[in-house]
């Protein structure tokens, strides 16, 4: 069973295992900023200071506390499969001009050991319900055109729940695809 939960020390061990998996295999395929963040985690600090290093900043972010300049409040949901942390999906509560171009409302990452199992597809569906609860009627999702797996996940959700593909944008050498998807009750 897939569920979305708020960050908690309850998942410390499986979070650390996911971070180690990402360090070992995360560079295989497309490396998004979310993947890079996992690769960059200090595993020793995760072991010794998990609550202050990971949990508290994520919970603060929900309320707009201690956000870096240019960031918006967002809820970081952890993707749990059968009691194990397997990834995360972030719902940004609002969009800046920059997020309208690249980033959108929702970003996600699943550890390599749990990819290609439909986990992100289900997590995205659950996150669309969370967005509706926050009063967001349509969410913007973006991905690099070269990220075929994410493109497939997003287009599947768009076709299933309604929405449309917006104008793509070239940023340097990268083409950014943009999709608006209806949220769910």
C-alpha atoms as one frame of an Amber mdcrd trajectory, in Angstrom:
protein
   0.000   0.000   0.000   1.212   3.493  -0.897   0.513   6.391   1.443   1.691
   9.969   1.895   2.750  11.015   5.389   4.391  14.055   6.912   8.104  13.777
   7.767   8.715  11.817  10.957  11.586  10.219  12.851   9.538   6.997  12.609
  11.005   6.519   9.115  14.618   7.385   9.977  16.116   3.988   9.151  14.361
   3.583   5.797  15.074   7.248   4.923  18.786   6.661   5.535  18.649   3.448
   3.483  16.989   5.448   0.684  19.702   8.118   0.881  22.398   5.437   0.660
  20.597   3.817  -2.299  20.444   7.212  -3.991  24.156   7.844  -3.393  24.987
   4.473  -4.937  22.526   4.419  -7.865  21.000   7.894  -8.101  23.166   9.063
 -10.984  21.801   6.329 -13.235  19.414   8.032 -15.651  18.043  11.539 -15.230
  19.431  13.475 -12.229  16.877  16.044 -11.063  17.553  18.582  -8.286  15.561
  16.333  -5.916  17.800  13.365  -6.763  20.908  15.518  -6.340  19.689  16.618
  -2.901  19.479  12.968  -1.806  22.933  12.262  -3.218  24.307  15.221  -1.246
  22.869  14.220   2.158  25.515  13.703   4.847  24.763  10.151   6.010  26.664
  10.625   9.294  24.549  13.676  10.072  21.415  11.724   9.116  22.382   9.081
  11.674  23.243  11.556  14.446  20.875  14.498  13.922  17.938  13.267  11.832
  15.212  15.334  13.467  17.013  18.701  13.260  18.712  17.965   9.909  15.688
  16.598   8.024  12.346  16.508   9.866  12.201  19.953  11.517  13.216  21.979
   8.414  10.639  20.151   6.288   7.880  20.740   8.816   8.935  24.404   9.124
   8.735  24.752   5.337   5.020  23.887   5.450   4.457  27.038   7.474   6.873
  29.254   5.558   9.399  29.274   8.422  13.125  29.719   7.673  12.663  29.500
   3.911  15.624  30.422   1.728  15.114  33.584  -0.320  12.866  32.927  -3.325
  11.349  29.737  -1.866   7.646  29.281  -1.119   5.906  27.285   1.582   5.376
  23.688   0.615   4.369  20.398   2.151   6.903  17.628   1.805   5.027  14.342
   1.881   6.988  11.175   2.331   5.979   8.294   0.113   5.588   5.193   2.257
   5.173   1.708   0.820   4.236  -0.981   3.307   5.728   1.032   6.190   8.989
   1.909   4.388  10.138   5.330   3.155  10.613   5.029  -0.626  10.557   8.658
  -1.761   9.036  12.073  -1.373   6.621  14.339  -3.171   6.537  18.068  -2.499
   3.442  20.231  -2.925   4.305  23.921  -3.223   1.443  26.020  -1.902   1.894
  28.818  -4.424   3.921  29.617  -7.530   6.532  32.276  -8.139   7.423  33.516
 -11.612  10.338  31.080 -11.576   8.179  28.107 -10.549   5.703  29.000 -13.300
   8.553  28.484 -15.769  10.224  25.453 -14.191   9.334  23.519 -11.066   5.587
  23.964 -10.774   3.494  22.954  -7.774   4.738  19.381  -7.443   8.140  17.710
  -7.499   8.926  14.111  -6.602  11.639  11.522  -6.279  11.603   7.771  -5.623
  14.692   5.818  -4.659  16.214   3.608  -7.365  15.258   0.367  -5.598  11.564
   1.295  -5.861  11.383   2.777  -9.342   9.263   1.360 -12.180   6.639   0.020
  -9.763   3.946   2.668 -10.273   4.768   4.318  -6.954   5.108   7.870  -8.307
   1.912   7.455 -10.326  -0.023   6.577  -7.157   1.776   9.217  -5.059   0.921
  11.887  -7.628  -2.751  10.881  -7.500  -2.699  11.150  -3.689  -0.917  14.499
  -3.905  -3.569  15.839  -6.299  -6.110  15.177  -3.532  -3.896  17.003  -1.011
  -3.667  19.960  -3.417  -7.456  20.127  -3.642  -7.646  20.149   0.172  -5.353
  23.211   0.103  -7.732  24.940  -2.317  -5.591  24.463  -5.431  -7.854  23.657
  -8.405  -5.131  22.923 -10.998  -1.499  22.087 -10.398   1.428  22.813 -12.643
   3.951  20.040 -13.166   7.098  20.497 -15.218   9.859  18.193 -16.367  12.826
  18.199 -18.679  11.902  16.782 -22.082  14.742  14.258 -21.677  13.152  12.837
 -18.498  10.957  10.309 -20.301   9.782   8.529 -17.155   8.537  11.708 -15.484
   6.954  12.839 -18.746   5.055   9.547 -18.909   3.874   9.810 -15.274   2.666
  13.385 -15.762   0.925  12.680 -19.071  -0.780   9.635 -17.564  -2.166  11.817
 -14.732  -3.210  14.534 -17.210  -5.067  12.013 -19.369  -6.714  10.330 -16.367
  -7.749  13.420 -14.368  -7.969  16.131 -17.001  -5.727  19.009 -17.858  -3.577
  20.168 -20.723  -0.006  20.568 -21.870   1.083  24.204 -21.791   3.718  25.861
 -23.958   7.168  24.285 -23.587  10.133  26.498 -22.898  13.793  26.271 -23.815
  16.108  27.001 -20.878  19.683  26.859 -22.091  20.079  23.471 -23.775  17.072
  21.998 -21.948  13.457  21.964 -23.081  11.046  22.266 -20.149   7.638  20.635
 -20.614   4.754  22.192 -18.666   1.456  20.498 -17.744  -1.622  21.722 -15.882
  -3.577  18.922 -14.172  -6.917  19.079 -12.370  -6.840  18.292  -8.655  -9.061
  15.583  -7.152 -11.755  15.481  -4.490
